[in-house]
Amino acid sequence: MGETINVIAIDMGAESGRAIVGQYSQGKLSIEEVHRYPNISVRLPDGLHWDLPYLFNQLKIGIRNAVAKLDQLPVSVGLDTWGVDHGLLDQNGSLTFLPFHYRDNRTDGIMEEVFDLVPRSRIYQNTGLQFLQFNTLYQLMALKKCNSPALQSAVHFLTIPDLLNYWLTGKKVCEFSIATTTQCYDPIKNDWARELLLELGIPVHIFPEIVPACSLLGDLLPYIAEETGAFGLKVIAPACHDTGSAVLSVPAEESGVAFLSSGTWSLIGMEVDKPIITDQSLAMNFTNEGCVGGHFRFLKNITGLWIVQECRRYWATHGEEINYTDLTRMAEEAAPSIAFIDTDYQEFLKPGDMPIKVQKFCRETGQKVPETKGEIVRIILESLALKYKEEFTNIEQMAGNRIETMHIVGGGTQNLLLNQFTANALNRKVITGPVEATAIGNILGQLMALGVLSSTDEAREVVRNSFDTQVYTPSNISGWEASYERYLSIRKLE
């Protein structure tokens, strides 16, 4: 196909959002950022919320900037966001509450209360999803527990990207990949987990139709077309979960490779045709989330560079603004292997005072307490790499074979020190790139919906033809093996 096709990807992360224009021509894709904005949560008397009206305005600014930038009007727009969070609509289509942030503490203890009603094993058999206290299921149960009028008056449930798509088009549906993050979806029946929801007293009628990834939703509402100048723009649901889009851009040529989507969260796993729901996967708390083409990401959700981000934010609020490049340089210059943390330790999931939390963890586990910023960041990066090894080992065990290559995509690939640490810890070849994996996967999903690309294999070939990758080979294997044994011993002390 010789003509150039322009599409817009709106990629909303927990830290920031971007509007990126993708230009596809003759088997190659180029991208350009046309708008970037911070995603700042809002603390209100009832808890921590996302500022959805602000994000929707930023979305429209991104579309308007893309239209102004291009000589040829874009054909479509697609958006992706984080998972689990949601809005509820009343009979008039209005929000019954401002969507909560998944880091809000209202779900503390709810998961255990749910297990008293329905056994953990049965919930896993019905959903195949990793147990995290902020999963949608427990957010809804928190609303039910307090007899929330917001739930009682709800007529429609929509995840965050589905809600934004509704505001763009007027269409109330839920895209497959984002539905699978809720722990309200049954991947065996390919439907909402209706029996489980009924047993827990969650109203089933609020859950909408589920549409496949790469679905055409419709045109922009007329007033938005007027505001943005994007007349005739089609709205497409790519993989609306950011990791679902990121995995589509993994430039693997062969099957059986592992992937790591690296950013605020780290998601490590492999792509499978059918969900893996076994006693072993339950014991290891692995999850099954949807991919383009109806496949599944069998993976583990790990607290990622969020810990470094929170350290940086803490230091900035105390008068020391330090960029990530300088923090990584400080870490590289710090002494290796002085202590380790469990990156998934409960206290690290919550915002606030992160350097102090790292020091406290080291002190309470009998390790050397880091004093400098470089030492703190190095401990975090080394511990992340060792956490990757722990979960990579579990993946190999469940796959029943040795995996030779790890593909790392996403913004975290810009941390070259963490990439090398990962290769060292895994003792495997690591291939990094592309950096803008989520936005690229979003664009590829739109091109598939438009019929420009015919398959995931063709989409990944476009990635290989269009974007550079970097290869890391492992070093200091014995030193990292010794560190891993120490790391595991610290994990046992929690």
MARKOLLO-111549 format. One record per residue (C-alpha): residue number from 1; x, y, z. Coordinates in nm, 3 decimals, decimal comma. Example, Ala and Ser with C-alpha at 12.3 -4.5 7.8 and 13.67 -1.06 7.14 Angstrom:
2
SITE   seq        c1        c2        c3
SITE     1     1,230    -0,450     0,780
SITE     2     1,367    -0,106     0,714
! end
This chain:
494
SITE   seq        c1        c2        c3
SITE     1     0,000     0,000     0,000
SITE     2     0,176     0,318    -0,118
SITE     3    -0,030     0,589     0,046
SITE     4     0,052     0,729     0,389
SITE     5    -0,205     0,654     0,659
SITE     6    -0,214     0,877     0,968
SITE     7    -0,360     0,764     1,299
SITE     8    -0,352     0,906     1,653
SITE     9    -0,261     0,706     1,962
SITE    10    -0,365     0,844     2,300
SITE    11    -0,151     0,664     2,558
SITE    12    -0,248     0,746     2,917
SITE    13    -0,015     0,615     3,182
SITE    14    -0,038     0,651     3,557
SITE    15     0,238     0,915     3,555
SITE    16     0,173     1,097     3,226
SITE    17    -0,023     1,086     2,901
SITE    18     0,079     1,144     2,541
SITE    19    -0,079     1,194     2,204
SITE    20     0,135     1,035     1,935
SITE    21     0,082     1,051     1,560
SITE    22     0,163     0,734     1,368
SITE    23     0,238     0,757     0,996
SITE    24     0,237     0,425     0,811
SITE    25     0,361     0,379     0,457
SITE    26     0,503     0,085     0,262
SITE    27     0,559    -0,144     0,558
SITE    28     0,720     0,116     0,783
SITE    29     0,589     0,320     1,073
SITE    30     0,712     0,653     1,206
SITE    31     0,583     0,821     1,519
SITE    32     0,583     1,174     1,658
SITE    33     0,463     1,305     1,992
SITE    34     0,228     1,603     1,955
SITE    35     0,110     1,646     2,313
SITE    36     0,226     1,541     2,660
SITE    37     0,066     1,609     2,996
SITE    38     0,105     1,498     3,358
SITE    39    -0,151     1,264     3,509
SITE    40    -0,199     1,407     3,856
SITE    41    -0,433     1,235     4,099
SITE    42    -0,668     1,433     4,321
SITE    43    -0,715     1,364     4,692
SITE    44    -1,067     1,450     4,809
SITE    45    -1,232     1,393     5,149
SITE    46    -1,353     1,049     5,039
SITE    47    -1,023     0,929     4,894
SITE    48    -0,779     0,938     4,601
SITE    49    -0,931     0,995     4,256
SITE    50    -0,835     1,036     3,891
SITE    51    -0,921     1,375     3,742
SITE    52    -1,112     1,231     3,447
SITE    53    -1,255     1,561     3,313
SITE    54    -0,899     1,698     3,298
SITE    55    -0,775     1,384     3,121
SITE    56    -1,060     1,403     2,872
SITE    57    -0,972     1,764     2,791
SITE    58    -0,608     1,663     2,742
SITE    59    -0,724     1,385     2,510
SITE    60    -0,909     1,641     2,297
SITE    61    -0,609     1,874     2,295
SITE    62    -0,400     1,584     2,168
SITE    63    -0,644     1,520     1,883
SITE    64    -0,653     1,890     1,796
SITE    65    -0,271     1,914     1,796
SITE    66    -0,247     1,610     1,569
SITE    67    -0,493     1,756     1,320
SITE    68    -0,302     2,086     1,319
SITE    69     0,029     1,907     1,271
SITE    70    -0,067     1,692     0,974
SITE    71    -0,114     1,793     0,613
SITE    72    -0,342     1,492     0,565
SITE    73    -0,622     1,436     0,817
SITE    74    -0,580     1,135     1,046
SITE    75    -0,807     0,840     0,979
SITE    76    -0,860     0,720     1,334
SITE    77    -0,782     0,761     1,702
SITE    78    -0,738     0,493     1,966
SITE    79    -0,664     0,514     2,335
SITE    80    -0,514     0,292     2,599
SITE    81    -0,480     0,331     2,976
SITE    82    -0,393     0,138     3,290
SITE    83    -0,630    -0,137     3,404
SITE    84    -0,874    -0,212     3,689
SITE    85    -1,012     0,140     3,754
SITE    86    -1,359     0,229     3,633
SITE    87    -1,658     0,457     3,635
SITE    88    -2,028     0,387     3,692
SITE    89    -2,302     0,562     3,495
SITE    90    -2,660     0,628     3,600
SITE    91    -2,967     0,604     3,376
SITE    92    -2,884     0,945     3,226
SITE    93    -2,531     0,840     3,133
SITE    94    -2,376     1,055     3,407
SITE    95    -2,096     0,943     3,639
SITE    96    -2,217     0,838     3,983
SITE    97    -1,873     0,920     4,130
SITE    98    -1,536     1,052     4,017
SITE    99    -1,334     0,736     3,944
SITE   100    -1,109     0,626     4,227
SITE   101    -0,734     0,571     4,194
SITE   102    -0,623     0,211     4,236
SITE   103    -0,378     0,323     4,506
SITE   104    -0,661     0,452     4,725
SITE   105    -0,676     0,265     5,056
SITE   106    -1,050     0,189     5,056
SITE   107    -0,976    -0,168     4,940
SITE   108    -0,745    -0,245     5,234
SITE   109    -0,864    -0,575     5,380
SITE   110    -1,147    -0,621     5,126
SITE   111    -0,978    -0,908     4,945
SITE   112    -0,964    -1,116     5,264
SITE   113    -1,329    -1,039     5,337
SITE   114    -1,422    -1,163     4,990
SITE   115    -1,231    -1,488     5,052
SITE   116    -1,462    -1,548     5,350
SITE   117    -1,754    -1,545     5,104
SITE   118    -1,596    -1,725     4,808
SITE   119    -1,273    -1,929     4,836
SITE   120    -0,964    -1,781     4,672
SITE   121    -0,921    -2,094     4,459
SITE   122    -1,272    -2,066     4,313
SITE   123    -1,226    -1,699     4,227
SITE   124    -0,907    -1,792     4,041
SITE   125    -1,076    -2,080     3,860
SITE   126    -1,347    -1,840     3,742
SITE   127    -1,120    -1,549     3,644
SITE   128    -0,760    -1,670     3,607
SITE   129    -0,642    -1,336     3,742
SITE   130    -0,360    -1,245     3,979
SITE   131    -0,478    -1,141     4,324
SITE   132    -0,413    -0,772     4,383
SITE   133    -0,613    -0,577     4,639
SITE   134    -0,695    -0,302     4,390
SITE   135    -0,853    -0,531     4,128
SITE   136    -1,191    -0,405     4,012
SITE   137    -1,369    -0,689     4,191
SITE   138    -1,250    -0,560     4,529
SITE   139    -1,316    -0,198     4,438
SITE   140    -1,678    -0,291     4,363
SITE   141    -1,700    -0,490     4,686
SITE   142    -1,572    -0,185     4,877
SITE   143    -1,862     0,015     4,729
SITE   144    -2,106    -0,262     4,820
SITE   145    -1,972    -0,284     5,175
SITE   146    -2,052     0,082     5,247
SITE   147    -2,392     0,066     5,071
SITE   148    -2,271     0,324     4,824
SITE   149    -2,548     0,510     4,639
SITE   150    -2,301     0,525     4,349
SITE   151    -2,331     0,149     4,303
SITE   152    -2,701     0,134     4,384
SITE   153    -2,787     0,387     4,112
SITE   154    -2,547     0,242     3,853
SITE   155    -2,683     0,128     3,519
SITE   156    -2,354     0,088     3,331
SITE   157    -2,002    -0,016     3,434
SITE   158    -1,717     0,111     3,215
SITE   159    -1,341     0,083     3,266
SITE   160    -1,141     0,405     3,225
SITE   161    -1,068     0,370     2,850
SITE   162    -1,423     0,249     2,784
SITE   163    -1,556     0,553     2,970
SITE   164    -1,341     0,789     2,764
SITE   165    -1,450     0,609     2,446
SITE   166    -1,811     0,657     2,556
SITE   167    -1,750     1,029     2,596
SITE   168    -1,595     1,032     2,246
SITE   169    -1,862     0,829     2,067
SITE   170    -2,165     0,773     2,290
SITE   171    -2,108     0,396     2,269
SITE   172    -2,111     0,197     2,596
SITE   173    -1,905    -0,120     2,546
SITE   174    -1,605    -0,280     2,714
SITE   175    -1,299    -0,382     2,511
SITE   176    -1,170    -0,737     2,565
SITE   177    -0,814    -0,671     2,690
SITE   178    -0,923    -0,417     2,951
SITE   179    -1,217    -0,635     3,063
SITE   180    -0,971    -0,913     3,147
SITE   181    -0,794    -0,692     3,407
SITE   182    -1,101    -0,660     3,630
SITE   183    -1,123    -1,006     3,794
SITE   184    -1,486    -0,988     3,690
SITE   185    -1,423    -1,169     3,358
SITE   186    -1,427    -1,544     3,292
SITE   187    -1,161    -1,627     3,027
SITE   188    -1,294    -1,979     2,977
SITE   189    -1,653    -1,870     2,903
SITE   190    -1,536    -1,550     2,727
SITE   191    -1,791    -1,352     2,923
SITE   192    -1,831    -1,170     3,251
SITE   193    -1,798    -1,405     3,550
SITE   194    -2,172    -1,379     3,611
SITE   195    -2,211    -1,659     3,867
SITE   196    -1,924    -1,523     4,078
SITE   197    -2,060    -1,167     4,061
SITE   198    -2,409    -1,283     4,161
SITE   199    -2,270    -1,484     4,452
SITE   200    -2,091    -1,171     4,579
SITE   201    -2,400    -0,955     4,537
SITE   202    -2,252    -0,735     4,263
SITE   203    -2,519    -0,629     4,012
SITE   204    -2,452    -0,818     3,689
SITE   205    -2,681    -0,602     3,475
SITE   206    -2,434    -0,311     3,483
SITE   207    -2,169    -0,496     3,280
SITE   208    -2,185    -0,410     2,909
SITE   209    -2,115    -0,595     2,586
SITE   210    -1,751    -0,698     2,543
SITE   211    -1,600    -0,621     2,201
SITE   212    -1,273    -0,763     2,062
SITE   213    -0,952    -0,564     2,056
SITE   214    -0,917    -0,369     1,730
SITE   215    -1,290    -0,291     1,708
SITE   216    -1,427     0,011     1,525
SITE   217    -1,651     0,196     1,772
SITE   218    -1,780     0,477     1,549
SITE   219    -1,723     0,841     1,465
SITE   220    -1,648     1,126     1,702
SITE   221    -1,951     1,296     1,848
SITE   222    -2,025     1,612     1,644
SITE   223    -1,936     1,858     1,921
SITE   224    -1,593     1,694     1,967
SITE   225    -1,531     1,702     1,592
SITE   226    -1,611     2,075     1,606
SITE   227    -1,378     2,133     1,902
SITE   228    -1,086     1,943     1,752
SITE   229    -1,131     1,991     1,377
SITE   230    -1,112     1,613     1,338
SITE   231    -1,410     1,569     1,107
SITE   232    -1,460     1,211     0,989
SITE   233    -1,222     1,071     1,252
SITE   234    -1,303     0,709     1,343
SITE   235    -1,266     0,593     1,703
SITE   236    -1,107     0,250     1,736
SITE   237    -1,061     0,037     2,047
SITE   238    -0,714    -0,116     2,003
SITE   239    -0,599    -0,323     2,298
SITE   240    -0,725    -0,060     2,542
SITE   241    -0,515    -0,200     2,825
SITE   242    -0,171    -0,043     2,790
SITE   243     0,016    -0,371     2,836
SITE   244    -0,206    -0,539     2,578
SITE   245    -0,098    -0,277     2,326
SITE   246     0,267    -0,293     2,440
SITE   247     0,286    -0,670     2,387
SITE   248     0,163    -0,631     2,028
SITE   249     0,478    -0,428     1,956
SITE   250     0,723    -0,691     2,092
SITE   251     0,945    -0,745     1,785
SITE   252     0,988    -1,121     1,833
SITE   253     1,034    -1,334     1,522
SITE   254     1,002    -1,667     1,699
SITE   255     0,749    -1,804     1,946
SITE   256     0,826    -1,902     2,304
SITE   257     1,004    -1,585     2,408
SITE   258     0,937    -1,395     2,729
SITE   259     0,846    -1,028     2,744
SITE   260     0,881    -0,759     3,005
SITE   261     0,683    -0,437     2,975
SITE   262     0,892    -0,199     3,183
SITE   263     0,760     0,124     3,331
SITE   264     0,575     0,234     3,645
SITE   265     0,471    -0,130     3,662
SITE   266     0,675    -0,424     3,537
SITE   267     0,479    -0,698     3,367
SITE   268     0,672    -1,014     3,290
SITE   269     0,531    -1,309     3,103
SITE   270     0,469    -1,480     2,770
SITE   271     0,191    -1,491     2,515
SITE   272    -0,026    -1,805     2,509
SITE   273    -0,320    -1,920     2,298
SITE   274    -0,535    -2,019     2,596
SITE   275    -0,538    -1,910     2,960
SITE   276    -0,328    -2,115     3,202
SITE   277    -0,537    -2,174     3,514
SITE   278    -0,381    -2,442     3,732
SITE   279    -0,302    -2,502     4,098
SITE   280     0,058    -2,408     4,020
SITE   281    -0,031    -2,078     3,850
SITE   282    -0,262    -1,999     4,143
SITE   283     0,013    -2,073     4,396
SITE   284     0,251    -1,845     4,204
SITE   285    -0,021    -1,579     4,162
SITE   286     0,010    -1,548     3,785
SITE   287    -0,251    -1,378     3,573
SITE   288    -0,418    -1,424     3,234
SITE   289    -0,495    -1,100     3,052
SITE   290    -0,623    -1,048     2,699
SITE   291    -0,419    -0,976     2,385
SITE   292    -0,500    -0,868     2,033
SITE   293    -0,641    -1,166     1,844
SITE   294    -0,809    -1,315     2,151
SITE   295    -0,486    -1,461     2,287
SITE   296    -0,370    -1,419     2,647
SITE   297    -0,077    -1,268     2,830
SITE   298     0,027    -1,514     3,097
SITE   299     0,218    -1,285     3,327
SITE   300     0,301    -1,148     3,669
SITE   301     0,232    -0,787     3,759
SITE   302     0,527    -0,648     3,957
SITE   303     0,579    -0,311     4,120
SITE   304     0,826    -0,153     3,878
SITE   305     1,000     0,182     3,847
SITE   306     0,722     0,334     4,058
SITE   307     0,955     0,300     4,358
SITE   308     1,224     0,509     4,187
SITE   309     0,961     0,757     4,069
SITE   310     0,833     0,799     4,424
SITE   311     1,187     0,844     4,558
SITE   312     1,246     1,117     4,300
SITE   313     0,918     1,284     4,395
SITE   314     1,009     1,271     4,765
SITE   315     1,347     1,433     4,703
SITE   316     1,186     1,700     4,483
SITE   317     0,938     1,792     4,756
SITE   318     1,237     1,831     4,989
SITE   319     1,409     2,077     4,757
SITE   320     1,626     1,843     4,546
SITE   321     1,505     1,813     4,187
SITE   322     1,709     1,534     4,025
SITE   323     1,643     1,390     3,680
SITE   324     1,634     1,016     3,611
SITE   325     1,962     1,024     3,418
SITE   326     2,149     1,164     3,718
SITE   327     1,978     0,923     3,958
SITE   328     2,083     0,629     3,740
SITE   329     2,440     0,762     3,720
SITE   330     2,448     0,788     4,101
SITE   331     2,325     0,428     4,122
SITE   332     2,590     0,307     3,879
SITE   333     2,862     0,471     4,091
SITE   334     2,728     0,324     4,418
SITE   335     2,862     0,000     4,567
SITE   336     2,686    -0,315     4,439
SITE   337     2,478    -0,562     4,636
SITE   338     2,478    -0,386     4,973
SITE   339     2,113    -0,479     5,039
SITE   340     1,795    -0,591     4,866
SITE   341     1,422    -0,522     4,898
SITE   342     1,109    -0,708     4,798
SITE   343     0,970    -0,465     4,541
SITE   344     0,620    -0,604     4,598
SITE   345     0,627    -0,540     4,973
SITE   346     0,291    -0,388     5,066
SITE   347     0,430    -0,054     5,186
SITE   348     0,601     0,011     4,852
SITE   349     0,266     0,002     4,670
SITE   350     0,150     0,322     4,839
SITE   351     0,274     0,675     4,771
SITE   352     0,479     0,880     5,014
SITE   353     0,820     0,881     5,188
SITE   354     0,963     0,610     4,962
SITE   355     1,336     0,651     5,046
SITE   356     1,249     0,619     5,415
SITE   357     1,044     0,305     5,342
SITE   358     1,342     0,149     5,156
SITE   359     1,574     0,228     5,448
SITE   360     1,322     0,090     5,697
SITE   361     1,286    -0,236     5,503
SITE   362     1,664    -0,284     5,498
SITE   363     1,693    -0,207     5,869
SITE   364     1,412    -0,445     5,969
SITE   365     1,559    -0,730     5,762
SITE   366     1,902    -0,692     5,922
SITE   367     2,078    -0,550     5,617
SITE   368     2,305    -0,253     5,568
SITE   369     2,090     0,062     5,556
SITE   370     2,156     0,274     5,245
SITE   371     2,241     0,638     5,314
SITE   372     2,300     0,803     4,977
SITE   373     2,056     0,852     4,691
SITE   374     2,279     0,641     4,468
SITE   375     2,274     0,352     4,715
SITE   376     1,895     0,368     4,750
SITE   377     1,834     0,371     4,373
SITE   378     2,089     0,094     4,311
SITE   379     1,920    -0,127     4,571
SITE   380     1,586    -0,072     4,396
SITE   381     1,725    -0,149     4,047
SITE   382     1,918    -0,457     4,160
SITE   383     1,614    -0,584     4,351
SITE   384     1,393    -0,533     4,046
SITE   385     1,631    -0,739     3,832
SITE   386     1,634    -1,016     4,093
SITE   387     1,253    -1,005     4,114
SITE   388     1,248    -1,050     3,736
SITE   389     1,469    -1,358     3,778
SITE   390     1,237    -1,501     4,041
SITE   391     0,931    -1,469     3,818
SITE   392     1,120    -1,565     3,499
SITE   393     1,220    -1,889     3,673
SITE   394     0,854    -1,952     3,757
SITE   395     0,752    -1,889     3,394
SITE   396     1,011    -2,137     3,266
SITE   397     0,891    -2,394     3,518
SITE   398     0,528    -2,357     3,411
SITE   399     0,617    -2,346     3,039
SITE   400     0,821    -2,665     3,082
SITE   401     1,115    -2,544     2,874
SITE   402     1,411    -2,308     2,879
SITE   403     1,344    -1,960     2,739
SITE   404     1,648    -1,815     2,566
SITE   405     1,546    -1,454     2,509
SITE   406     1,380    -1,178     2,707
SITE   407     1,227    -0,887     2,514
SITE   408     1,191    -0,567     2,715
SITE   409     0,968    -0,290     2,581
SITE   410     0,838     0,039     2,715
SITE   411     0,974     0,349     2,878
SITE   412     1,180     0,150     3,128
SITE   413     1,412     0,040     2,846
SITE   414     1,569     0,386     2,869
SITE   415     1,725     0,277     3,198
SITE   416     2,031     0,109     3,048
SITE   417     2,164     0,009     3,390
SITE   418     1,845    -0,184     3,474
SITE   419     1,856    -0,353     3,132
SITE   420     2,209    -0,480     3,198
SITE   421     2,121    -0,585     3,552
SITE   422     1,829    -0,784     3,406
SITE   423     2,052    -0,967     3,156
SITE   424     2,299    -1,042     3,437
SITE   425     2,033    -1,168     3,677
SITE   426     1,851    -1,383     3,419
SITE   427     2,171    -1,507     3,251
SITE   428     1,987    -1,468     2,922
SITE   429     2,010    -1,247     2,618
SITE   430     1,797    -0,937     2,660
SITE   431     1,665    -0,739     2,363
SITE   432     1,524    -0,395     2,438
SITE   433     1,296    -0,175     2,232
SITE   434     1,088    -0,013     2,116
SITE   435     1,067     0,254     2,386
SITE   436     0,720     0,377     2,289
SITE   437     0,588     0,022     2,284
SITE   438     0,239     0,099     2,410
SITE   439     0,172     0,381     2,165
SITE   440     0,318     0,174     1,879
SITE   441     0,100    -0,124     1,970
SITE   442    -0,199     0,109     1,991
SITE   443    -0,124     0,234     1,636
SITE   444    -0,072    -0,119     1,506
SITE   445    -0,405    -0,225     1,655
SITE   446    -0,576     0,061     1,471
SITE   447    -0,408    -0,040     1,144
SITE   448    -0,536    -0,394     1,196
SITE   449    -0,888    -0,263     1,258
SITE   450    -0,864    -0,059     0,938
SITE   451    -0,758    -0,367     0,740
SITE   452    -0,415    -0,223     0,659
SITE   453    -0,239    -0,499     0,854
SITE   454    -0,376    -0,852     0,854
SITE   455    -0,217    -1,020     1,157
SITE   456    -0,004    -0,982     1,468
SITE   457     0,288    -1,137     1,277
SITE   458     0,262    -0,865     1,013
SITE   459     0,234    -0,599     1,284
SITE   460     0,553    -0,722     1,451
SITE   461     0,732    -0,727     1,118
SITE   462     0,646    -0,357     1,086
SITE   463     0,806    -0,299     1,428
SITE   464     1,126    -0,478     1,323
SITE   465     1,140    -0,274     1,001
SITE   466     1,078     0,057     1,176
SITE   467     1,248     0,073     1,517
SITE   468     1,593     0,002     1,657
SITE   469     1,658    -0,254     1,928
SITE   470     1,956    -0,312     2,157
SITE   471     2,101    -0,643     2,274
SITE   472     2,242    -0,701     2,624
SITE   473     2,449    -1,008     2,709
SITE   474     2,492    -1,128     3,068
SITE   475     2,809    -1,071     3,270
SITE   476     2,931    -1,144     3,625
SITE   477     2,706    -1,449     3,638
SITE   478     2,847    -1,597     3,959
SITE   479     2,816    -1,265     4,142
SITE   480     2,451    -1,231     4,045
SITE   481     2,377    -1,592     4,139
SITE   482     2,516    -1,520     4,486
SITE   483     2,306    -1,202     4,505
SITE   484     1,997    -1,401     4,408
SITE   485     2,049    -1,643     4,697
SITE   486     2,080    -1,349     4,937
SITE   487     1,770    -1,188     4,784
SITE   488     1,567    -1,507     4,837
SITE   489     1,682    -1,528     5,197
SITE   490     1,564    -1,169     5,255
SITE   491     1,226    -1,253     5,096
SITE   492     1,184    -1,532     5,354
SITE   493     1,229    -1,285     5,639
SITE   494     0,918    -1,080     5,551
! end
